[in-house]
């Protein structure tokens, strides 16, 4: 999984259109994505969502790369280091 954080101005510009896709956390609102493609002027993020009946659907959002503040890999590979 990947957390994509947007600039404050991007959140303002996107407004209500982006709100259903945002997750909130200690670091602020972000998009929790399965995949991110960054080749070109637009970034494409793949997310899992739910339709009006609650069934899982795959979502793909595209936005200008200038909207992106930070992309963080969110995964757990178990313990790291020496015991």
Biopython code that builds the backbone (N, CA, C, O; Angstrom):
import numpy as np
from Bio.PDB.StructureBuilder import StructureBuilder

atoms = [
    (1, "UNK", "N", (0.837, -1.177, 0.000)),
    (1, "UNK", "CA", (0.000, 0.000, 0.000)),
    (1, "UNK", "C", (0.882, 1.240, 0.000)),
    (1, "UNK", "O", (2.026, 1.214, 0.453)),
    (2, "UNK", "N", (0.330, 2.305, -0.511)),
    (2, "UNK", "CA", (1.048, 3.569, -0.617)),
    (2, "UNK", "C", (0.133, 4.681, -0.118)),
    (2, "UNK", "O", (-1.040, 4.745, -0.486)),
    (3, "UNK", "N", (0.680, 5.556, 0.724)),
    (3, "UNK", "CA", (-0.060, 6.738, 1.174)),
    (3, "UNK", "C", (0.414, 7.922, 0.345)),
    (3, "UNK", "O", (1.612, 8.197, 0.276)),
    (4, "UNK", "N", (-0.529, 8.625, -0.289)),
    (4, "UNK", "CA", (-0.218, 9.785, -1.116)),
    (4, "UNK", "C", (-0.794, 11.017, -0.417)),
    (4, "UNK", "O", (-2.004, 11.135, -0.224)),
    (5, "UNK", "N", (0.102, 11.929, -0.044)),
    (5, "UNK", "CA", (-0.297, 13.172, 0.616)),
    (5, "UNK", "C", (-0.324, 14.291, -0.413)),
    (5, "UNK", "O", (0.590, 14.413, -1.228)),
    (6, "UNK", "N", (-1.364, 15.100, -0.377)),
    (6, "UNK", "CA", (-1.529, 16.201, -1.320)),
    (6, "UNK", "C", (-1.220, 17.528, -0.634)),
    (6, "UNK", "O", (-1.361, 17.656, 0.583)),
    (7, "UNK", "N", (-0.796, 18.517, -1.429)),
    (7, "UNK", "CA", (-0.609, 19.872, -0.920)),
    (7, "UNK", "C", (-1.961, 20.430, -0.464)),
    (7, "UNK", "O", (-3.004, 20.056, -1.001)),
    (8, "UNK", "N", (-1.937, 21.313, 0.516)),
    (8, "UNK", "CA", (-3.169, 21.949, 1.008)),
    (8, "UNK", "C", (-3.943, 22.623, -0.128)),
    (8, "UNK", "O", (-5.168, 22.529, -0.192)),
    (9, "UNK", "N", (-3.213, 23.308, -1.031)),
    (9, "UNK", "CA", (-3.866, 23.980, -2.150)),
    (9, "UNK", "C", (-4.576, 22.980, -3.056)),
    (9, "UNK", "O", (-5.640, 23.284, -3.595)),
    (10, "UNK", "N", (-3.999, 21.790, -3.231)),
    (10, "UNK", "CA", (-4.621, 20.754, -4.056)),
    (10, "UNK", "C", (-5.915, 20.282, -3.409)),
    (10, "UNK", "O", (-6.916, 20.076, -4.095)),
    (11, "UNK", "N", (-5.895, 20.112, -2.088)),
    (11, "UNK", "CA", (-7.116, 19.700, -1.383)),
    (11, "UNK", "C", (-8.203, 20.750, -1.548)),
    (11, "UNK", "O", (-9.375, 20.415, -1.719)),
    (12, "UNK", "N", (-7.813, 22.034, -1.495)),
    (12, "UNK", "CA", (-8.785, 23.114, -1.682)),
    (12, "UNK", "C", (-9.345, 23.119, -3.099)),
    (12, "UNK", "O", (-10.552, 23.265, -3.294)),
    (13, "UNK", "N", (-8.462, 22.959, -4.093)),
    (13, "UNK", "CA", (-8.898, 22.973, -5.497)),
    (13, "UNK", "C", (-9.819, 21.797, -5.788)),
    (13, "UNK", "O", (-10.846, 21.964, -6.445)),
    (14, "UNK", "N", (-9.465, 20.614, -5.310)),
    (14, "UNK", "CA", (-10.268, 19.416, -5.568)),
    (14, "UNK", "C", (-11.546, 19.399, -4.748)),
    (14, "UNK", "O", (-12.547, 18.825, -5.176)),
    (15, "UNK", "N", (-11.529, 20.018, -3.582)),
    (15, "UNK", "CA", (-12.721, 20.191, -2.754)),
    (15, "UNK", "C", (-13.495, 18.913, -2.486)),
    (15, "UNK", "O", (-12.925, 17.887, -2.115)),
    (16, "UNK", "N", (-14.803, 18.995, -2.681)),
    (16, "UNK", "CA", (-15.709, 17.880, -2.380)),
    (16, "UNK", "C", (-15.447, 16.661, -3.263)),
    (16, "UNK", "O", (-15.791, 15.541, -2.884)),
    (17, "UNK", "N", (-14.842, 16.866, -4.436)),
    (17, "UNK", "CA", (-14.607, 15.738, -5.356)),
    (17, "UNK", "C", (-13.613, 14.732, -4.781)),
    (17, "UNK", "O", (-13.714, 13.542, -5.080)),
    (18, "UNK", "N", (-12.651, 15.179, -3.960)),
    (18, "UNK", "CA", (-11.625, 14.273, -3.433)),
    (18, "UNK", "C", (-11.984, 13.726, -2.048)),
    (18, "UNK", "O", (-11.454, 12.691, -1.645)),
    (19, "UNK", "N", (-12.860, 14.393, -1.323)),
    (19, "UNK", "CA", (-13.160, 14.024, 0.066)),
    (19, "UNK", "C", (-13.574, 12.566, 0.266)),
    (19, "UNK", "O", (-13.134, 11.964, 1.245)),
    (20, "UNK", "N", (-14.393, 11.962, -0.599)),
    (20, "UNK", "CA", (-14.779, 10.564, -0.363)),
    (20, "UNK", "C", (-13.613, 9.575, -0.436)),
    (20, "UNK", "O", (-13.718, 8.455, 0.065)),
    (21, "UNK", "N", (-12.509, 9.982, -1.054)),
    (21, "UNK", "CA", (-11.380, 9.083, -1.251)),
    (21, "UNK", "C", (-10.283, 9.256, -0.209)),
    (21, "UNK", "O", (-9.344, 8.462, -0.165)),
    (22, "UNK", "N", (-10.389, 10.283, 0.629)),
    (22, "UNK", "CA", (-9.350, 10.579, 1.614)),
    (22, "UNK", "C", (-9.490, 9.729, 2.865)),
    (22, "UNK", "O", (-10.594, 9.457, 3.335)),
    (23, "UNK", "N", (-8.353, 9.321, 3.388)),
    (23, "UNK", "CA", (-8.273, 8.683, 4.704)),
    (23, "UNK", "C", (-7.626, 9.702, 5.622)),
    (23, "UNK", "O", (-6.847, 10.542, 5.170)),
    (24, "UNK", "N", (-7.940, 9.635, 6.904)),
    (24, "UNK", "CA", (-7.335, 10.558, 7.846)),
    (24, "UNK", "C", (-6.406, 9.800, 8.764)),
    (24, "UNK", "O", (-6.657, 8.637, 9.080)),
    (25, "UNK", "N", (-5.346, 10.434, 9.193)),
    (25, "UNK", "CA", (-4.387, 9.801, 10.088)),
    (25, "UNK", "C", (-3.598, 10.851, 10.831)),
    (25, "UNK", "O", (-3.829, 12.045, 10.642)),
    (26, "UNK", "N", (-2.669, 10.432, 11.673)),
    (26, "UNK", "CA", (-1.876, 11.378, 12.461)),
    (26, "UNK", "C", (-1.099, 12.381, 11.599)),
    (26, "UNK", "O", (-0.849, 13.505, 12.034)),
    (27, "UNK", "N", (-0.718, 11.979, 10.378)),
    (27, "UNK", "CA", (0.032, 12.860, 9.486)),
    (27, "UNK", "C", (-0.887, 13.708, 8.606)),
    (27, "UNK", "O", (-0.407, 14.495, 7.791)),
    (28, "UNK", "N", (-2.195, 13.553, 8.763)),
    (28, "UNK", "CA", (-3.143, 14.338, 7.986)),
    (28, "UNK", "C", (-3.858, 13.515, 6.932)),
    (28, "UNK", "O", (-3.643, 12.308, 6.819)),
    (29, "UNK", "N", (-4.719, 14.181, 6.153)),
    (29, "UNK", "CA", (-5.477, 13.478, 5.124)),
    (29, "UNK", "C", (-4.564, 12.963, 4.012)),
    (29, "UNK", "O", (-3.602, 13.625, 3.623)),
    (30, "UNK", "N", (-4.886, 11.768, 3.508)),
    (30, "UNK", "CA", (-4.079, 11.152, 2.458)),
    (30, "UNK", "C", (-4.938, 10.166, 1.676)),
    (30, "UNK", "O", (-6.023, 9.778, 2.108)),
    (31, "UNK", "N", (-4.429, 9.775, 0.526)),
    (31, "UNK", "CA", (-5.046, 8.735, -0.290)),
    (31, "UNK", "C", (-4.314, 7.436, -0.003)),
    (31, "UNK", "O", (-3.094, 7.373, -0.156)),
    (32, "UNK", "N", (-5.024, 6.409, 0.405)),
    (32, "UNK", "CA", (-4.416, 5.098, 0.639)),
    (32, "UNK", "C", (-4.604, 4.293, -0.642)),
    (32, "UNK", "O", (-5.721, 3.902, -0.980)),
    (33, "UNK", "N", (-3.511, 4.051, -1.346)),
    (33, "UNK", "CA", (-3.560, 3.478, -2.699)),
    (33, "UNK", "C", (-2.886, 2.120, -2.763)),
    (33, "UNK", "O", (-1.981, 1.811, -1.988)),
    (34, "UNK", "N", (-3.348, 1.331, -3.696)),
    (34, "UNK", "CA", (-2.726, 0.040, -3.969)),
    (34, "UNK", "C", (-1.523, 0.209, -4.877)),
    (34, "UNK", "O", (-0.540, -0.522, -4.750)),
    (35, "UNK", "N", (-1.591, 1.178, -5.802)),
    (35, "UNK", "CA", (-0.530, 1.381, -6.781)),
    (35, "UNK", "C", (-0.484, 2.846, -7.194)),
    (35, "UNK", "O", (-1.506, 3.532, -7.180)),
    (36, "UNK", "N", (0.698, 3.320, -7.560)),
    (36, "UNK", "CA", (0.892, 4.690, -8.029)),
    (36, "UNK", "C", (1.753, 4.658, -9.280)),
    (36, "UNK", "O", (2.807, 4.023, -9.298)),
    (37, "UNK", "N", (1.308, 5.339, -10.322)),
    (37, "UNK", "CA", (2.082, 5.476, -11.567)),
    (37, "UNK", "C", (2.417, 6.956, -11.731)),
    (37, "UNK", "O", (1.525, 7.805, -11.724)),
    (38, "UNK", "N", (3.702, 7.261, -11.876)),
    (38, "UNK", "CA", (4.128, 8.662, -11.907)),
    (38, "UNK", "C", (4.739, 9.090, -13.236)),
    (38, "UNK", "O", (5.409, 10.122, -13.280)),
    (39, "UNK", "N", (4.544, 8.363, -14.291)),
    (39, "UNK", "CA", (5.167, 8.707, -15.567)),
    (39, "UNK", "C", (4.389, 9.757, -16.335)),
    (39, "UNK", "O", (3.353, 9.450, -16.926)),
    (40, "UNK", "N", (4.872, 10.991, -16.337)),
    (40, "UNK", "CA", (4.227, 12.033, -17.110)),
    (40, "UNK", "C", (3.723, 13.177, -16.250)),
    (40, "UNK", "O", (4.081, 13.293, -15.078)),
    (41, "UNK", "N", (2.890, 14.021, -16.841)),
    (41, "UNK", "CA", (2.370, 15.203, -16.156)),
    (41, "UNK", "C", (1.291, 14.864, -15.134)),
    (41, "UNK", "O", (1.002, 15.657, -14.238)),
    (42, "UNK", "N", (0.690, 13.670, -15.275)),
    (42, "UNK", "CA", (-0.353, 13.241, -14.341)),
    (42, "UNK", "C", (0.123, 12.050, -13.533)),
    (42, "UNK", "O", (0.872, 11.209, -14.030)),
    (43, "UNK", "N", (-0.313, 11.985, -12.294)),
    (43, "UNK", "CA", (-0.069, 10.819, -11.461)),
    (43, "UNK", "C", (-1.365, 10.013, -11.460)),
    (43, "UNK", "O", (-2.454, 10.578, -11.356)),
    (44, "UNK", "N", (-1.243, 8.707, -11.574)),
    (44, "UNK", "CA", (-2.413, 7.825, -11.556)),
    (44, "UNK", "C", (-2.323, 6.947, -10.315)),
    (44, "UNK", "O", (-1.323, 6.264, -10.095)),
    (45, "UNK", "N", (-3.382, 6.973, -9.504)),
    (45, "UNK", "CA", (-3.413, 6.152, -8.299)),
    (45, "UNK", "C", (-4.547, 5.148, -8.413)),
    (45, "UNK", "O", (-5.646, 5.488, -8.852)),
    (46, "UNK", "N", (-4.279, 3.915, -8.019)),
    (46, "UNK", "CA", (-5.284, 2.853, -8.001)),
    (46, "UNK", "C", (-5.667, 2.598, -6.552)),
    (46, "UNK", "O", (-4.805, 2.414, -5.693)),
    (47, "UNK", "N", (-6.962, 2.590, -6.293)),
    (47, "UNK", "CA", (-7.471, 2.432, -4.938)),
    (47, "UNK", "C", (-8.593, 1.410, -4.923)),
    (47, "UNK", "O", (-9.200, 1.106, -5.950)),
    (48, "UNK", "N", (-8.849, 0.892, -3.743)),
    (48, "UNK", "CA", (-10.013, 0.033, -3.565)),
    (48, "UNK", "C", (-11.097, 0.850, -2.886)),
    (48, "UNK", "O", (-10.830, 1.594, -1.941)),
    (49, "UNK", "N", (-12.317, 0.707, -3.372)),
    (49, "UNK", "CA", (-13.439, 1.433, -2.804)),
    (49, "UNK", "C", (-14.669, 0.554, -2.740)),
    (49, "UNK", "O", (-14.591, -0.661, -2.924)),
    (50, "UNK", "N", (-15.792, 1.169, -2.479)),
    (50, "UNK", "CA", (-17.073, 0.464, -2.392)),
    (50, "UNK", "C", (-18.099, 1.204, -3.234)),
    (50, "UNK", "O", (-18.118, 2.434, -3.272)),
    (51, "UNK", "N", (-18.958, 0.437, -3.914)),
    (51, "UNK", "CA", (-20.035, 1.065, -4.668)),
    (51, "UNK", "C", (-21.205, 1.358, -3.736)),
    (51, "UNK", "O", (-21.103, 1.141, -2.528)),
    (52, "UNK", "N", (-22.320, 1.851, -4.287)),
    (52, "UNK", "CA", (-23.470, 2.244, -3.456)),
    (52, "UNK", "C", (-24.079, 1.069, -2.707)),
    (52, "UNK", "O", (-24.771, 1.265, -1.709)),
    (53, "UNK", "N", (-23.829, -0.159, -3.177)),
    (53, "UNK", "CA", (-24.342, -1.359, -2.512)),
    (53, "UNK", "C", (-23.323, -1.966, -1.549)),
    (53, "UNK", "O", (-23.582, -3.005, -0.942)),
    (54, "UNK", "N", (-22.162, -1.316, -1.409)),
    (54, "UNK", "CA", (-21.133, -1.805, -0.502)),
    (54, "UNK", "C", (-20.216, -2.852, -1.099)),
    (54, "UNK", "O", (-19.382, -3.417, -0.391)),
    (55, "UNK", "N", (-20.353, -3.122, -2.390)),
    (55, "UNK", "CA", (-19.485, -4.104, -3.049)),
    (55, "UNK", "C", (-18.147, -3.459, -3.410)),
    (55, "UNK", "O", (-18.102, -2.289, -3.790)),
    (56, "UNK", "N", (-17.047, -4.230, -3.291)),
    (56, "UNK", "CA", (-15.738, -3.659, -3.615)),
    (56, "UNK", "C", (-15.606, -3.324, -5.097)),
    (56, "UNK", "O", (-16.050, -4.077, -5.964)),
    (57, "UNK", "N", (-14.985, -2.177, -5.368)),
    (57, "UNK", "CA", (-14.701, -1.740, -6.736)),
    (57, "UNK", "C", (-13.278, -1.197, -6.782)),
    (57, "UNK", "O", (-12.748, -0.744, -5.767)),
    (58, "UNK", "N", (-12.666, -1.242, -7.954)),
    (58, "UNK", "CA", (-11.346, -0.667, -8.144)),
    (58, "UNK", "C", (-11.502, 0.739, -8.712)),
    (58, "UNK", "O", (-12.221, 0.950, -9.689)),
    (59, "UNK", "N", (-10.823, 1.695, -8.091)),
    (59, "UNK", "CA", (-10.890, 3.089, -8.516)),
    (59, "UNK", "C", (-9.542, 3.512, -9.068)),
    (59, "UNK", "O", (-8.499, 3.082, -8.576)),
    (60, "UNK", "N", (-9.563, 4.356, -10.091)),
    (60, "UNK", "CA", (-8.343, 4.956, -10.603)),
    (60, "UNK", "C", (-8.560, 6.456, -10.678)),
    (60, "UNK", "O", (-9.476, 6.933, -11.347)),
    (61, "UNK", "N", (-7.705, 7.192, -9.982)),
    (61, "UNK", "CA", (-7.767, 8.650, -9.979)),
    (61, "UNK", "C", (-6.526, 9.194, -10.666)),
    (61, "UNK", "O", (-5.435, 8.645, -10.509)),
    (62, "UNK", "N", (-6.685, 10.269, -11.425)),
    (62, "UNK", "CA", (-5.553, 10.927, -12.066)),
    (62, "UNK", "C", (-5.584, 12.401, -11.690)),
    (62, "UNK", "O", (-6.639, 13.035, -11.680)),
    (63, "UNK", "N", (-4.396, 12.936, -11.380)),
    (63, "UNK", "CA", (-4.297, 14.351, -11.038)),
    (63, "UNK", "C", (-2.908, 14.846, -11.417)),
    (63, "UNK", "O", (-2.000, 14.038, -11.609)),
    (64, "UNK", "N", (-2.729, 16.152, -11.528)),
    (64, "UNK", "CA", (-1.401, 16.686, -11.861)),
    (64, "UNK", "C", (-0.373, 16.319, -10.798)),
    (64, "UNK", "O", (-0.683, 16.323, -9.607)),
    (65, "UNK", "N", (0.840, 16.005, -11.219)),
    (65, "UNK", "CA", (1.895, 15.634, -10.278)),
    (65, "UNK", "C", (2.212, 16.771, -9.317)),
    (65, "UNK", "O", (2.702, 16.521, -8.217)),
    (66, "UNK", "N", (1.945, 18.008, -9.704)),
    (66, "UNK", "CA", (2.186, 19.155, -8.833)),
    (66, "UNK", "C", (1.302, 19.170, -7.598)),
    (66, "UNK", "O", (1.581, 19.910, -6.655)),
    (67, "UNK", "N", (0.243, 18.371, -7.580)),
    (67, "UNK", "CA", (-0.649, 18.287, -6.417)),
    (67, "UNK", "C", (-0.027, 17.451, -5.298)),
    (67, "UNK", "O", (-0.453, 17.537, -4.146)),
    (68, "UNK", "N", (0.987, 16.637, -5.639)),
    (68, "UNK", "CA", (1.524, 15.659, -4.699)),
    (68, "UNK", "C", (2.589, 16.295, -3.802)),
    (68, "UNK", "O", (3.518, 16.946, -4.280)),
    (69, "UNK", "N", (2.433, 16.091, -2.498)),
    (69, "UNK", "CA", (3.400, 16.572, -1.511)),
    (69, "UNK", "C", (4.371, 15.467, -1.121)),
    (69, "UNK", "O", (5.571, 15.711, -0.990)),
    (70, "UNK", "N", (3.846, 14.221, -0.931)),
    (70, "UNK", "CA", (4.670, 13.132, -0.432)),
    (70, "UNK", "C", (4.011, 11.799, -0.774)),
    (70, "UNK", "O", (2.788, 11.672, -0.716)),
    (71, "UNK", "N", (4.828, 10.806, -1.130)),
    (71, "UNK", "CA", (4.358, 9.438, -1.359)),
    (71, "UNK", "C", (5.145, 8.536, -0.409)),
    (71, "UNK", "O", (6.376, 8.542, -0.408)),
    (72, "UNK", "N", (4.411, 7.758, 0.403)),
    (72, "UNK", "CA", (5.040, 6.919, 1.417)),
    (72, "UNK", "C", (4.585, 5.472, 1.241)),
    (72, "UNK", "O", (3.390, 5.202, 1.128)),
    (73, "UNK", "N", (5.540, 4.546, 1.218)),
    (73, "UNK", "CA", (5.207, 3.123, 1.183)),
    (73, "UNK", "C", (4.719, 2.717, 2.573)),
    (73, "UNK", "O", (5.366, 2.999, 3.581)),
    (74, "UNK", "N", (3.568, 2.050, 2.604)),
    (74, "UNK", "CA", (2.969, 1.624, 3.875)),
    (74, "UNK", "C", (2.862, 0.109, 3.853)),
    (74, "UNK", "O", (1.929, -0.460, 3.285)),
    (75, "UNK", "N", (3.835, -0.530, 4.482)),
    (75, "UNK", "CA", (3.792, -1.982, 4.499)),
    (75, "UNK", "C", (4.526, -2.498, 5.718)),
    (75, "UNK", "O", (5.306, -1.786, 6.350)),
    (76, "UNK", "N", (4.261, -3.728, 6.026)),
    (76, "UNK", "CA", (4.920, -4.351, 7.150)),
    (76, "UNK", "C", (5.536, -5.658, 6.693)),
    (76, "UNK", "O", (4.831, -6.587, 6.298)),
    (77, "UNK", "N", (6.851, -5.721, 6.749)),
    (77, "UNK", "CA", (7.567, -6.942, 6.352)),
    (77, "UNK", "C", (7.997, -7.753, 7.557)),
    (77, "UNK", "O", (8.856, -8.628, 7.446)),
    (78, "UNK", "N", (7.412, -7.473, 8.694)),
    (78, "UNK", "CA", (7.799, -8.194, 9.907)),
    (78, "UNK", "C", (8.919, -7.466, 10.619)),
    (78, "UNK", "O", (9.184, -6.293, 10.357)),
    (79, "UNK", "N", (9.565, -8.170, 11.513)),
    (79, "UNK", "CA", (10.640, -7.586, 12.304)),
    (79, "UNK", "C", (11.873, -7.327, 11.451)),
    (79, "UNK", "O", (12.166, -8.059, 10.505)),
    (80, "UNK", "N", (12.576, -6.282, 11.804)),
    (80, "UNK", "CA", (13.804, -5.928, 11.118)),
    (80, "UNK", "C", (14.882, -5.705, 12.162)),
    (80, "UNK", "O", (14.624, -5.071, 13.185)),
    (81, "UNK", "N", (16.063, -6.206, 11.930)),
    (81, "UNK", "CA", (17.162, -5.988, 12.874)),
    (81, "UNK", "C", (17.565, -7.264, 13.567)),
    (81, "UNK", "O", (17.207, -8.366, 13.151)),
    (82, "UNK", "N", (18.312, -7.092, 14.627)),
    (82, "UNK", "CA", (18.855, -8.234, 15.369)),
    (82, "UNK", "C", (18.116, -8.407, 16.675)),
    (82, "UNK", "O", (17.703, -7.435, 17.307)),
    (83, "UNK", "N", (17.955, -9.650, 17.071)),
    (83, "UNK", "CA", (17.269, -9.947, 18.335)),
    (83, "UNK", "C", (18.277, -10.432, 19.341)),
    (83, "UNK", "O", (17.916, -10.740, 20.477)),
]
sb = StructureBuilder()
sb.init_structure("model")
sb.init_model(0)
sb.init_chain("A")
sb.init_seg("    ")
for serial, (resi, resn, name, xyz) in enumerate(atoms, 1):
    if name == "N":
        sb.init_residue(resn, " ", resi, " ")
    sb.init_atom(name, np.array(xyz, "f"), 0.0, 1.0, " ", f" {name:<3s}", serial, name[0])
structure = sb.get_structure()
